[in-house]
């Protein structure tokens, strides 16, 4: 007899259906798992053996063969433990296989029979719901799975509880939907003294989802400004929150099934490797660019990142997606993030102050800034030179307007963009392209003349030209203007810096 249990394999944010086929046949005692299992799956036999022993069951002295079908698809992770155990119990005749025919099963087993959490439960639940199947998952992740909708859901804490439920002796209640985490922002724009121009650009960046680079001396407030950005961004919509939660689930970061409406804010250290930033590694996990999807990726001390790592951001910045190539597969993750970067003008950081600058100035500045490639700089919409905060600014009382007032204007501008791009795949002005940009971001006659003259004088690339139009569209949205005028183009051009030659 061959028992068949359904589970899933994760390929990026796609859950592919897997059959766990178990056969218990006469022959020399053995326990074999085939179907391209990785080390974690191969070790399942020992966890399953111990878990069954913990509830008083022993493996029969026969040849046990488990096949994970399709056999040519690599199987990774510990979430195969529970489906393997259930397939084995069905093959042994201890459970009716028909009772589990309409379930997707996922979970890691402990040696004492407990069912432990494993990444990807939300994706498995969404897959099960879309195929009219139920889901059996760890109790700790029941609230996470419940976000998938009205599917039949069993979330046992251990193997014995699951067997009792299936036999009708101790029915388990359906888990409640996870809570929505409370949004809390630690920094407010009221904490930023001076830097009015920087606050204006931060507002534009938030309103249109634009990339931004701040260049200034140490202690000028670059990191503080960046940390204030989440507080002025609109909250995620329910659909967006589900997208972000799917990435958190496959990464194992969705704690207690709590879904958050706050936009992600990721700030990796400058020593981060390429797989850490864009994704990859042994199991092709999502990187920081995907964990920042629909949120902010803050790169402090930008030139300190390895150049190859920074250049790996070029493709996801443009496309909003990152593809990890492997010999046997290609895995894609969404990466529609807003890049906010900060840097010092040179290694010592005091290029503009002759009394503090190092003896190598200005050569040290050109060497330091040359670490960032021209094509990478060309992909950044807003450039600002931040001056050191003066003593007069420091002793002034906090500004009257904080993050709440700025956020209200940003939310209004985003609402205009949501209505504008309702019938397209775009969410913000920073994403608009092609016909949409031509339709909604064409300036009036005076604005067009200024942009044409500036494009020639500044030698703007086609990408830079497009990004100026996007920023001008956002500036017009903030002021409530339907038509882009000369004043909007002029302000957008003032935030544009020509990328240096490599």
N, C-alpha and C positions, 0 to 999 in steps of 0.2 A: 504494500500500500504506500502511495505517495501522498503526503499531506502538503497543502499549498497555503501559505500565508502571504498577505500583501503588505509591503512596506514601501519606502521611497528612498531614492538616492538624490542627493542635492548637486545640481550642476549650476553654479551661480545661484540665482534666485528662482531657478526652475526645479520643481520636484518631479522626478521621473519615477514611474511606478515600477517596483521590483517584486518579483515572485520569489519567496523563500520556499524552495521545494525540499522536503525531507523524506528520505527513505530509510527504513529500518529493515535490514535483510539479514539472512543467515550468513555466517562467515566468521572470519577472525575478528575479534572485538577491535573496533576502530571508530574514530570520530573525525570525519574529514569534511572540510568546508572548501568548496570550489566556486569559481565564478569571479576571478580577479579580486579576492579580498586583500585589503591592506593589513598591516600588522595588527591594528586594533580589532579588525573583524576576525582575523585568524585566532586572536587570543580570546574571542568570545566563548569558545568551547570550554575553557577553564572556568570562566565566570558562570556560564550556564550550568556546568557540572556542579559547582559549589552551591549555586542558588537552589538547584533542585534538591541537593542533599540537605540544605538548611530547612526545607519544608517536608523532609522525610521521604524523598523519592530518590531512586538510584537509576542510572542509565542501564539499559539491558545489555547483557554481554553479547552484542551483535555488531554488525557492521553498519554504522550510521553515516549516511552521506547527505550533506546539505549542499544544494546548488542555488546560487543567487543568480537568477535569470532576469535580463539577458546577460549571458556569461561574458560578453566582450566589453561590458561597461565597468570601469573600475569602481569598486565599492570601498568607501572610506568612512570611518567613524565608529563610535561605540553604540550608536542608536540601533544597530542590528541585533543587539543582545536579546531584547524581549521578543521580537518576531522569530528569532531562531529557537528560543525556548518554547514558544507556543507551537511552532511547527513540529518540534520534537515531541511535545506532549500529545499533539493530534496524531502523529505517526505511531505513538505508543498506545493509542486508544484510550487515553485518559480524558480527552476533551473531544467533543463532537466538532469536526472541522466545519460543518455547516454553520455552527454558531458564530464562527469568526470569518465567514466568507465575505461579509459586507463591511469589513473594517480594515483600515490602514493602521498598522501597529508600529510604534516607535518608542524606544526607551533603552536606557543602559541598566544592567543588572549589577547589584552589589553581591558580594559573596554570601551575605546573610539573607538574600532574597528581596532586599529593598529595590525599588525601581527608581533610579536616579535620573536627574535632569540631563538632557542632551540638546545640543543646538539644533535649530531648524523646526521646532514644533509648530510654529505659526505657519510656515510654508507647507508643512505636511497637512495641517488642518485645512488650509485653503485648497490644497489639491484634493483632499477627501471630499470637501464640500462641493467642489466643481464636478466631481464624478459620482455624486449621490452616495457616498460611502460614509461610514462612521469612523471615529478615531479612538484608538486606545493609546494613551500617553501617560507620562509620570504625573502624579498628583500635584507636585509643585508647579507644573506647567499647565495645569488645567485651565486657570484663568487666562493664560496666554492663548491657548487653543480656542477658547470660547469666543474670542474676537472674530473668528472666521464665520460666525453666523449660526443658523439653526441646524447644526448637524448633530447626529447622535454621538455623544461624547462620554467616554469612560476614562476616569483618571485615578487609578489605584495607587496607593502608597507602596504596596509590595506585591509579590507574586501570589501569596496566599489569599490576599484580598481579591485579586483578580479572579482566581479560580473559584472562590466562594460566590462572586457576583455572577460568573458564567453559569454556575450550577443553580442559581436562584436562592442561595442560602443566606447571603448577606449583600443586598443590593446597594450599590454605591450611588450617592446623589450626583446629579450633574453639576459640574463646577460653575461658579458664577463668573461673569465676565470680569476681567481685571480692571482695576481702578485706573483712572486718568491721573497721572502724576501732576502734582501742583507745580505750576510754573513759578520759578523764583530766579530773579536776576540780582546779582550781587553788586554790580556797578551801574552808576547812573551818570548821565552827562553833567549833572550838577557838580560832580566831583572834578570835572575838567575845568581848570581856570585858564582864561585866555583861549588861544587856538580857535578863534571864531571861524576862520577859513576852513580849518580842518573839520570842524563840526558841520559846516555846510556841505563839504564834500562827502562826509560820512552819511549825511542825510540823503544825498543824491545816490550814493552807492546802495543804501538800504532800499530806497524807493524803486530803483530799477534793477537791482540784483547785479550791479556792476563790480568788476574786479578793481582793486585799489592798491596803490603802493605809496607808503609813507616813508620819506627820506629825511632824517634829521638827527641831531646830536643825542647822545644818551641823556635820559631824564627829561626829554621834551614832552612825554606823554603819549608816545605812539602805542605802547601796549595797553595803556588805559583806554585810549580811544577805541582800539579794536575790541576790548572786552565789553565796551558799552554797546557795541553793535547788536548783539542778540536782544537787548532790551528795547530797541526801536524797530525791530523786524515784526511783521504781522505773524500771528500764530499759524501753525500748520492747519490746513483744512483736514477733515476726517480722512479723505482719500490720501492726502499727502502724509498724514500721520501713519497710515497703514503701510505706505511705501517705506518710510523710515524705519518702522518697527520690523518689517521683513528683513531688512539688512541687519538690524540689531539682533534679531532672532538667529539668523544664520551665523552671526559672530559670537553668539552666546552672551550677549550684553543686555538682553531684555529681562530685567530683574522683576520677579514676582508677577509677571504678566502685565506690568504697568505700561500703558501707552502714554507718551508725552505729546503735548501740543507745542512744546517749545522747539525751536529750530536747533539742530545740532551745532555745536561749536567745538571744533577740533583744533588743537594747537600742538602738533608734534614737535619734538626737540630737533634741532638742526643736525643731529647725528643720525637721524632716521635713514634707513636703507631704502632702496627702490621698492622692494616687495612690501615694506612697511607702509610706504606712502601710496603707491598705486595698486597694491594687492599682489598676491602671488604666494611664494613659499611652497612648502611640500604639498599642502592641501589646497592651494590657490584660494586662500581666504581673502575677503575684501580688505582693502587698505584704507588709509585715512581719507582719501578722496571719496570713497564710497560711504564711509561712516559719516562724512560731512554732507551727504546728499541732501539737497534742499535746505542746506544750512551754510555755515561759514567754515572755511579752512584758513586758519591764521598761521602764517609762516613768519615767525620773528627771526631776526638776524638772517635775512634772506641770503646774502652772499656766503654765509657759513655752511649752507647746504652744499652737498656735492653737486657739481655742475650736471653730471649725468642724471642725478635724481631730479633736479629742477626741470631739465629738458624733457623728462618723462611725463611732465604735466601738460605739455603742449597739446597732445591729442585729447585728453579728457576735458581740458578747459574749453576747447572748441566744440566737441561733440556731445559733452554731457554723459559720456559712457566710457568705460575702460574695458578693454578686452585682454585677457591673460591667455597667451598662447602656450599650449602644451603639445607634446608629440602626439598624444592620442586624443586631444580635445581642445576646444576653445571655449573659455568661460567668460561671460560678460557680466559686469555689474554696473548699475546706474551710478553716475558721478556728476550730477548737476549741482555743483557747489559754487559758492561765491568766494573767490580768492582775495584775501586781505593780507598784504605783506608789509613788513617793516624792515628798515635797514639804516645803518649809520652811513654817513657820506664817505667814510674811510675807516680803516681799522682802529685808529685812535678815537675817531668819532668827532673830532673838533676841527674839521677842515676850515670852517668859516672864522674861527677864532685864532688869530696869529699867535696869541700868547700861549695857547694850549695845544696847538697843532704840532705834530711830530716834525722832525727835520726833513723827512722825505716828501712832505707835501709840496706840490699837488700830485706827484707821481703815485704816492700811496693810494690816493683816491681813484685814479684811473685803473690801477692794478686791482683794487678791491672791487670796483663796480664792474670790471670786465668779467668777473666770475658769472655774471648773469648774461645770458645770450641775448642778442638783439631780438630774435624771433619770440623769445619768452616775454621780453618787455613790451613788444608790440601787441601782445594779447591782453595787456592790462589797460583798462579803460581810463582810469583816473590816476594821475600822478600828482603828488603834492610835496613841496619842500617845507618841512616843519621847522620853525625857528624855536630856539630855546625859550622857555618861559621866563619872563622878566620878574624881578623882585616886586615890581608894582602890581603885576597880575597875581602873584602869590598872596599878597596881603589883602586883596580885594575880597569882599564877601562872595559866597557861591552865586552863580548866575540864577536869574529868576526862572528860566526855562530849563527843565530837565528832560529826561528821556520820554516822559509821558506826552508832553506837548509835541515833540518831534515825531513820536510814534503815530500820533493822530494824523499828521500830514502824510506820513509814509503809507499808512493804511488807506487813506483816500486815494493816493496815487496808485497803489497796487490794485484798488478796486476798479479804477479806470482801465488798467491793463488787463485785468481778469475779464471785463466786459468786452474789451477790444479784441482779445485773442480767444474768445469763447469757442469758436469753431475751428481752432487750430491746436497744434501740440505745444504752442508756446505758452509760457506762464508770465514772463516779464519782458521788458524792453531789451534787456541784455541778451535774450535768446532770439529776438525777432530777426528775420533774414528774408532775402528774396522779395517776393511780391508783397508780403506783409510790411516790410520795411519801406518799400516803394510807395505803398498805399498810405501808411500812417506817419512816415517820418520824412516826407518831402518838404523842405523849407519853402517859405515864400521867396519872392524874387530877390529881395535884398539879402536874405539869409543865404540863398543859393550863390549869389555873387561873392559874398564874403567867404563861404566855404571853398569855392573854386579858387579864389586868390590864395587862401591859406594853404590849400592842398599843394599848390605849386611852390609857394615860398617855403613851406615846412617839409616838402617832399614826402607827403603822407603816402603810405602804402594803401592798397585797396582795403586791407583789413582795418587800418587806422581810420580811413575815411568812413567806413561803415560804423565803426565804434563811436566816432564823433556824432554821427546821426543818432545812434541809440541813446547816447548821453543827453543830447539836445532834446530828444523826445521825452526823456524822464524829467528834465528841467522844466519843460513846458507842462508836463502833467502836474508837477508840484505847484506851479503857479496857476493851474486851472485853464491853460490855454489849449485850444484845439489845434491851432496852427503853429508850426515851428517858425519863429522869426529870427531876425538878425541877432537880437539880444541873447537868445538861447544858444545859437551857434557860437557866438563870441565867448560865452561862458564855458561851453563844452571844449572849445579850442584852448582855452586858458589852462585846462587840466590835462592837456595832451602833451606828451613829451616825445620827441623824435628818438627812436631807438638807436643806440650807438652802433657803429659798425664793429663786426667781430674782428 
